[in-house]
Structures are given as structure tokens and as C-alpha cells.
């Protein structure tokens, strides 16, 4: 898969593959090819009644790279264009 920064057919196919693999293993996840943000602190979508894909992605990253988990934006291989959106929230 070529990384071009755009969500196209290959991206959606990869997301669906990820979702189907988790569903096959027994996870309650929608297989819609979408990665929606959670609403508030909810872990289950109100329409699908399934856990949000982004939570599975984040947990997988934490398991695979625990040293980078607390500070994703500071990981050596974090793309420059993602550093700002991934920065830690600042509380005033």
C-alpha cells in the first residue's frame, strides 16, 4: 500500500480487513470500513452498538509499541503532518 495521505479504496479495504479479522476473533466491531471518533467517553456506538474501531487501533498500537504509547507525536517515525494533531492536549 502506498502512503499518500489520502483515504482511498486501499485505505478502506485495509480498514475493513482489520475490522473483519477482529470480528472473526470475537470482537464486537462494525465491519463498515470506517474509523469514527468516539462520542464523549462512550466506547460503543449508539447506532451500531459495537465498539469503535479507533479504540481497537489504539489498543493494538499500545500493545505493539508500549514505549511510544504515551507520546505518539514524539515517536521517531511519526509523520511530521501528524505531530501537531497528535500532540498532548493542553489544559488551561
C-alpha positions in Angstrom: 0.0 0.0 0.0 1.4 3.4 -1.0 1.2 6.0 1.7 -0.1 9.2 0.1 -2.1 10.8 3.0 -5.4 10.2 1.3 -8.2 7.9 2.3 -8.9 5.9 -0.9 -10.0 2.4 -1.8 -6.9 0.8 -0.5 -7.3 2.5 2.9 -10.9 1.5 3.2 -10.1 -2.1 2.2 -7.3 -2.2 4.8 -9.7 -0.9 7.5 -12.3 -3.5 6.6 -9.7 -6.3 6.7 -8.7 -5.1 10.2 -12.4 -5.0 11.3 -13.3 -8.4 9.8 -10.2 -10.0 11.4 -11.2 -8.7 14.8 -14.9 -9.7 14.3 -13.8 -13.2 13.3 -11.8 -13.4 16.6 -15.0 -12.5 18.5 -14.7 -8.7 18.9 -17.9 -6.6 18.8 -16.8 -4.3 15.9 -18.6 -3.0 12.9 -17.2 -4.0 9.5 -18.1 -0.8 7.7 -14.6 0.4 6.7 -15.0 3.5 8.9 -12.9 4.8 11.8 -15.1 7.2 13.6 -14.1 9.1 16.8 -15.9 8.1 20.0 -18.6 10.3 21.2 -17.6 11.7 24.6 -16.4 8.8 26.7 -18.6 6.2 25.0 -16.8 3.0 23.8 -19.9 1.7 21.9 -21.5 3.4 19.0 -25.2 4.4 19.5 -26.3 3.2 16.1 -24.1 0.1 15.6 -24.0 -1.0 19.3 -20.4 -2.1 18.5 -17.1 -0.8 19.9 -15.4 1.9 18.0 -12.6 0.8 15.6 -10.3 3.6 16.7 -10.2 2.0 20.2 -9.0 -1.3 18.7 -6.4 0.6 16.7 -5.1 2.5 19.7 -5.0 -0.7 21.9 -3.1 -2.5 19.1 -0.6 0.3 18.9 -0.2 0.4 22.7 0.5 -3.4 22.7 2.9 -3.3 19.7 4.8 -0.2 20.8 4.4 0.5 24.5 7.4 2.8 24.6 5.7 5.1 22.1 2.2 4.9 23.5 2.4 7.8 26.0 3.8 10.2 23.4 2.8 9.1 19.9 3.6 12.6 18.4 7.2 12.2 19.6 7.8 8.8 18.1 10.7 8.9 15.6 8.6 7.6 12.7 5.6 9.8 13.4 4.9 11.7 10.1 5.5 15.5 10.5 2.0 16.4 9.4 0.5 14.3 12.2 2.7 15.6 15.0 0.5 18.7 15.7 -2.9 16.9 15.6 -1.5 14.1 17.9 0.1 16.5 20.4 -1.0 16.3 24.0 -4.0 18.4 24.9 -3.1 21.5 27.0 -5.3 22.3 29.9 -5.6 25.9 30.9 
